[in-house]
Amino acid sequence: MPEVHTEEFHVNGEELLARIKALVHEGNIRRIIIMDKDGKELIEFPLTFGVVGVVLAPTLAAVGAIAALVTEATIVVEKSA
């Protein structure tokens, strides 16, 4: 079983969608969790090999809506080693 590690990024609402898109393009992401500044989970979505474009579009639309509502967010990323 591949080793998994997590990273956290603290961003403001304006940076949220751009950061998510950049992380998705890295390609070794297994799961992304977005939390508000109080640590409450807002959305979680898995990323599997081959998820692109049309499949990811609704999720990115949801992330964009969240970005409009929050001033600060934490992105927790699970990566395959």
N, C-alpha and C positions, 0 to 999 in steps of 0.2 A: 504494500500500500504506500503511495507516495506521501512524503512528508508535507505537512501543511503548516504555514505560519501566518500570523495576522499582523497587520499594520493599521495604524489609526492616523487619520488626517483631519485636522480641524480647519474648516473653511467657513467663509461667510456665504450667505444665500446666493449672492451674485456669482460666486466661483463654483458653486456646487455642480451644476450641469457640465461645465467644461472639465472639471476634475474627473467626474464619472466617465465621460467620453474618453479622456486620456487613459484612464485606468483600463477601460475595456479594450482599447487598442494595444495595450501591453501583451495581452494574450494569455497570461498565466494565472488569471484570476478565476477562482472557483465560486466565490460568493461575495456579494456586497451588501452591507447593512448601513442604512442611514439613520442616525439618531439625532434628536434635537439637543439643545444645549444642556438640558436637564438629564440626558441619558435615556430618554424614552425612545424606543424603536419606532420609527415612522414607516419604513419600508425595508424589506429584505428580498433580494432576488438572487437566484443561483445563475451562474454563467457556465454553460457547458461548451466543450469544443465544438465549433461550427455555428454558434449562435451569432447571427449577423443581421444587419439591415432591418428587414420587415418584421422579423421576430422580436427584435430588441426595441423597435420604434415605440410601441405602447409603454414600455417600461421607462424609456427616456422621456416620454411625454409626462408620465407621472412624476418623475424626478424634477422636471421643469416646473410643474405645479407646486411641488414641495418647496423648491428653491424660492418661489415667489412668496411663500408664506413664512419662511424661517429667516431669522437674521444670522444665526450661527448654527452650524451642523457639524457632526462628527461622522466621518466615513470610516467604517471598519471593513477591511479587505482581507479575505482569506486567499492566500496564494499557494500554488503548488511549488514546492522547492525543485 
